[in-house]
């Protein structure tokens, strides 16, 4: 810790790797200002008649995120990843209808990985300053097995990089409607607004 004397009062500053806290505060303030501007731009993007298309990566699993699956002697954990595309059409300001197509890979315990295809239909609503919630129905089909239907609730934040492109980090919970599986995971989307 250094002590700087300037006249009557002593001012103390601390240094981390040669950077003062004042410099770090300035950078933090600039970052928060940029995030606020990006959030206000996000509100302007979600108007009636706007179409948004995003690529999405989901992930759950006991090694990655939290996963709630029935455990057996052979299971030591699970991994579930999904990559897909989702479109949203804003029917009124802040409210969109969504549809998506995803390729999923599941691995439970020591079993071989399983691939599946999922389609989703949902409703997305933007709250304040870039926060949104989406309620969706997913139908997942893997090989010759019966389709599994899920309900998914996703909550996230739109980070606009400019007037057209955005990032969409989110968390979600997905519950089986015709089985007992429930998963909590994270998602990251990259999108474009038309």
C-alpha positions in Angstrom: 0.0 0.0 0.0 1.4 3.4 -0.9 0.7 6.6 0.9 0.5 9.8 -1.1 0.6 13.1 0.7 -1.1 16.1 -0.9 -1.3 19.0 1.4 -3.6 18.4 4.4 -5.0 14.9 3.8 -3.3 11.6 3.0 -4.8 9.6 0.2 -4.2 5.8 0.1 -4.3 3.7 -3.0 -3.7 0.0 -3.5 -2.1 -1.6 -6.5 -2.9 -4.9 -8.1 -0.4 -5.9 -10.8 0.5 -2.3 -11.3 -3.1 -1.1 -11.8 -4.7 1.2 -9.2 -8.2 0.7 -7.9 -9.1 4.1 -9.4 -8.2 2.8 -12.9 -10.2 -0.4 -12.3 -13.2 1.6 -11.1 -13.0 3.7 -14.2 -13.0 0.6 -16.4 -15.9 -0.9 -14.5 -17.9 2.3 -14.8 -17.3 2.3 -18.6 -18.3 -1.3 -18.9 -21.5 -0.7 -16.9 -22.3 2.3 -19.1 -21.8 0.2 -22.3 -24.0 -2.5 -20.9 -26.7 0.0 -20.1 -26.6 1.4 -23.6 -26.7 -2.1 -25.0 -29.7 -3.0 -22.8 -31.6 0.1 -24.0 -30.8 -0.8 -27.6 -32.2 -4.2 -26.9 -35.6 -2.7 -26.0 -35.7 -0.9 -29.3 -35.0 -4.1 -31.3 -38.0 -6.1 -30.0 -40.8 -4.3 -31.8 -43.8 -5.8 -33.6 -42.9 -7.4 -36.9 -39.3 -8.0 -36.0 -37.8 -11.4 -36.7 -34.8 -12.8 -34.8 -32.8 -15.9 -35.6 -30.2 -17.4 -33.2 -28.0 -20.4 -33.0 -28.2 -22.0 -29.5 -25.9 -24.2 -27.5 -27.5 -25.9 -24.4 -25.7 -28.1 -21.9 -26.6 -30.0 -18.7 -24.9 -32.7 -16.8 -23.5 -33.6 -13.5 -20.0 -32.8 -14.8 -21.1 -29.5 -16.5 -24.2 -28.2 -14.7 -26.8 -29.6 -12.4 -28.7 -32.7 -13.7 -31.5 -34.5 -11.9 -31.8 -38.0 -13.3 -32.8 -41.3 -11.6 -29.6 -42.9 -10.5 -28.8 -46.7 -11.0 -25.8 -48.7 -10.2 -24.5 -48.3 -13.7 -25.0 -44.6 -13.9 -22.2 -42.3 -12.7 -23.6 -39.1 -14.1 -25.0 -37.6 -17.3 -24.1 -35.2 -20.0 -26.7 -33.6 -22.3 -25.7 -31.1 -25.0 -27.7 -29.6 -27.8 -26.9 -27.4 -30.7 -29.6 -25.8 -32.9 -31.3 -22.8 -34.4 -34.3 -20.9 -33.0 -36.4 -18.2 -34.7 -38.6 -15.6 -33.0 -41.3 -13.4 -34.5 -42.5 -10.5 -32.5 -46.3 -10.3 -32.7 -46.4 -7.3 -30.4 -43.7 -5.3 -28.7 -41.7 -7.6 -26.4 -43.8 -10.7 -27.1 -42.6 -13.3 -29.7 -43.6 -16.7 -30.9 -40.6 -19.0 -31.2 -39.7 -22.2 -33.1 -36.5 -24.2 -33.0 -34.8 -27.3 -34.4 -32.0 -28.9 -32.4 -29.5 -31.8 -32.6 -29.1 -33.4 -29.1 -26.5 -35.8 -27.7 -27.1 -37.6 -24.4 -24.8 -39.8 -22.3 -26.0 -41.4 -19.1 -23.5 -43.1 -16.9 -21.4 -45.7 -18.8 -23.9 -46.1 -21.7 -23.0 -45.1 -25.2 -23.9 -41.6 -26.4 -27.4 -41.3 -28.0 -28.3 -38.7 -30.6 -31.7 -37.2 -31.0 -33.5 -34.5 -32.9 -35.8 -32.0 -31.1 -38.3 -29.4 -32.3 -39.7 -26.7 -30.1 -42.6 -24.2 -30.1 -42.8 -21.5 -27.6 -43.6 -18.0 -26.4 -40.9 -15.5 -25.4 -41.4 -12.3 -23.5 -38.9 -9.5 -22.8 -39.1 -8.0 -19.3 -37.0 -5.0 -18.4 -33.6 -4.0 -19.8 -32.9 -7.1 -21.9 -34.1 -9.8 -19.5 -36.5 -12.3 -21.1 -38.4 -15.5 -20.3 -39.4 -18.2 -22.7 -41.9 -21.1 -22.1 -41.5 -23.8 -24.8 -42.7 -27.3 -25.7 -40.1 -29.7 -27.0 -40.6 -32.9 -28.9 -37.5 -35.1 -28.9 -37.1 -38.2 -31.1 -34.2 -40.7 -30.9 -34.0 -43.5 -33.5 -36.8 -46.0 -33.2 -37.8 -45.0 -29.7 -40.9 -43.1 -28.8 -40.8 -39.4 -28.8 -40.4 -37.6 -25.5 -42.2 -34.4 -24.8 -40.7 -31.7 -22.5 -41.7 -28.4 -21.1 -38.9 -25.8 -20.9 -38.7 -22.6 -19.0 -35.8 -20.4 -20.0 -34.7 -17.1 -18.4 -31.9 -15.1 -20.0 -30.5 -11.7 -21.0 -30.0 -10.2 -24.5 -26.6 -8.5 -24.9 -26.7 -6.5 -28.1 -23.3 -6.2 -29.7 -24.6 -3.6 -32.2 -28.1 -2.8 -33.8 -28.3 -6.3 -35.4 -26.2 -8.9 -33.5 -26.6 -10.1 -30.0 -25.5 -12.8 -27.4 -28.1 -14.5 -25.3 -26.8 -16.3 -22.1 -29.5 -18.1 -20.2 -30.4 -20.7 -17.7 -33.3 -23.2 -18.1 -35.2 -26.0 -16.5 -36.6 -28.7 -18.7 -39.1 -31.2 -17.3 -40.4 -34.4 -19.1 -44.1 -34.3 -19.6 -44.3 -38.0 -20.4 -41.3 -39.2 -18.3 -39.8 -38.2 -15.0 -36.6 -36.5 -16.1 -35.9 -32.9 -15.0 -32.8 -31.0 -16.0 -31.4 -27.6 -15.0 -28.8 -26.2 -17.4 -27.3 -23.3 -19.2 -27.6 -22.0 -22.7 -25.7 -19.6 -24.9 -27.2 -18.1 -28.1 -25.8 -15.9 -30.8 -28.4 -14.2 -32.9 -29.2 -11.6 -35.6 -32.3 -9.4 -35.8 -34.0 -8.7 -39.2 
